[in-house]
Amino acid sequence: MSSTLRQILEYITISLVFLEIHAVPTTLPPLKEHPLHCNASHWPGVKRQMEDYMDLLEKPCEDFWDYACGNWRVPHQLRFMKPTDTLTAIKAQNKNLLMQYFDETEKRQADPHHDTVEQSVVKFYKSCLDKRILRSRTQDELAIRLYTDVLGNFSSSWPVLHSNFSSSRVANNFNWEYVAGQMRRYGSQTLIRTLVQPNWQSSQQLIVYLMPPSFELLKARQSDSSYDEESVFFYERYIKMLMMDLGVRVRKSNLIAREVVQFEQSLLALVNNKDVMILKEPQSLASLARELPQVDLMKYFKTLLQDFQLPPNFASKMLIVADKNYLRSLVPLLDKTKIETIAKYFMVQFLVNFEVNLHDDEGYFKQKEECLRQVNDFMPSELSRIFLRLQHGYDEEEFLTETQRHLEEIFSKLKVQFEKMINSTVVFERDVYSKNLSIEKIRNMRLLLPKLEGNSSIGSKSLEITENYDLNLIALKKFKNQQQLQQLIPHMVSDVMEIKMDPELSLSSLYFDQSYGPLDVNAYYRLKKNAIELPIGILTAPLYDRCLKPAKIYGGFVYILAHELLHGFDYDGMNYGKYGNTNNGWGPKAIIKFGVQSNCYLADRYADGHSTINENIADSEGLRLALETLLDYEMDQSFDQNDLKLFFLSFAQTWCGTGGGGSGATGGEGSFRIHASHQERVNNVLGNFMEFADVYKCEEMTPLNPESKCRIW
């Protein structure tokens, strides 16, 4: 039996076992009703589920998190994804829906509703999964050559790739600035990391940030300042396998792996983690090139931007914030390093950028997850359209339009309510200037929902998706980075006033590190945009559904909106004005009074208040804002004490399960810890509400009715 046939049979067997064990439905769920036509049984079903999660044996005034979430469990059909809390369960729910869709597309004939773009999404996912499941040693060796062929266009000689390699030949042909610029066109951040982000002094302008590499594989976590033995071991093993796929013998592969890792360790030693990049003065490319003549920055940027028509004298207009200490120390390191070592490092980084064979050891389901992640990263708008169709039928545009109208209405109410708080708080007593700045800021704050881009090049002749995964990946990487760099060109101006700003910037317009597809279940307040961004993935039950009662929506989803709004007015947000600039923050009187009021959030009941204070403020003050907006705008004759209980229960059940850490209201996987644990944040927040103590009849000095209650606004 051939190895390929054996792989196919194993693939089929694994698939059948997987489906049997996890009992994943083989047909897609029926389309939901239009959100404007709610089924009468919808709310009673939601109410029953909320009650099922409660542990009525717990005392709500002792530990409300246990009371609200004591019986919380992952839905049985999602357990194989191992979500840990409410929010990761929503992400798993979104994943499961999309995985079923991709599984079903292979079993049925082409859907007449499928457009070219949707077909391309399906084709890319299938090419990814086929590459991982039907792989062989020979295929790996052939596939890796597709990437090294691209490298061959950048330089005529590379170590490892040519048997007649010699140091002198590489020394004559290898210009690191040119090669780094070429590789960055495909997203490979080698030696220097080049980011396009808003100017911290003038947020309407995009500029370039030159930073050290992120060392993602060398370090166990990106937030770490150094590496450990385990991360080095796995990184070396990965490089060794890459070299063996290139035909290098085992012993030589080991030596190359160690050589490359040692060089990267030397690079990491150059990084000063206390260097605050964002506060450095932007300067023109021409000025920076004169200041650092040892680095050929003009060659680097001309290579990087070769696909675009640049404005005249672009070097004097394009602004850069650079880690100049790193760049200065980089040159001596390169001078004393063998040129073939640098070339090997470049080659490895290019392959790492495409994650070539990085996920080989993962099982079948993990491979499916990885392929779905790649679709989400490269085609977020296209995948979002599919996701909305699965949820709402073929009226996804109508759903987004109606949802935008509904959420804008809620957001306007939150802003009006917060302006009332600004006018009544002690923070701005005798500081009219800071109060007016804050009123201007809240009035200018925007809510941004995803847009489904209509004119995608994906699926067209300019970017045709084929059955070859590696060729697809190379094309998509280059396309994605071209889109990012293209947005920089109009910002190469002498005066920021020359920039034509689109008031309806799409979510990814200024923040290229986010995909904003259906796998992103989060919300973000962007300081430099003074805007709250809501990806598609968060606009789903149990967080958001037009059929839910107002108290449920406000206690969960609207609380998240209010949480993000409050980040515009915390210890970070106070430094940014209505346009996201840092030159019009609060005055000293307001800052001092804010500090006095916020000291409460550093009390004993906050275990690590100094690290989590901004999140503690956003949680408690955000829930306060959501509650007061609910009471002022959404109360009708039927509103009673049970609605108030529902509001607090909805907030608590947003944080069922175990978790904490990350950024944004909903945290983030694998990020550094800036939130308290779910249990701590629920109990501490509700302990600040007399309304909670009244409705649950908590006696004074019980854990959920402490003597000290924190409030700023």
Secondary structure, DSSP 4 states (H G I P E B T S, - for coil): --HHHHHHHHHHHHHHHHHHHHT--SSPPPPPPPTTS--TTHHHHHHHHHHHH--TTS-TTT-HHHHHHTT----GGGGGG---BHHHHHHHHHHHHHHHHHHHHTTSPPPTT--HHHHHHHHHHHHHHHHHHS--HHHHHHHHHHHHHHHHTT-S--TTT-TT--HHHHHHH--HHHHHHHHHTTT---SSEEEEEE-SS-TTSEEEEEE----TTTSSSTT-SS--HHHHHHHHHHHHHHHHHTT--HHHHHHHHHHHHHHHHHHHHT--TT--GGGSPPEEHHHHHHH-TTS-HHHHHHHHTTTS-PPTTHHHH-EEEE-HHHHHHHHHHHHHS-HHHHHHHHHHHHHHHTTTTTTTT--HHHHHHHHHHHHHHH-HHHHHHHHHHHHH-S-HHHHHHHHHHHHHHHHHHHHHHHHHHHHH-GGGTT-HHHHHHHHHHHHH-EEE-----S---BTSTTB---S-HHHHHHHHHHHHHHHHHHTTGGG--SSGGG----TT--GGGS-TT---STT----EEETTTTEEE--GGGSSTTT--TTS-HHHHIIIIIHHHHHHHHGGGSTTGGG--TTS-SSS---HHHHHHHHHHHGGGGSTTSTTHHHHHHHHHHHHHHHHHHHHHHHHHT--TT--HHHHHHHHHHHHHTT-BS---SSSTT--TTPPP-S--HHHHHHHHHTT-HHHHHHTTPPTTSTTS-S------
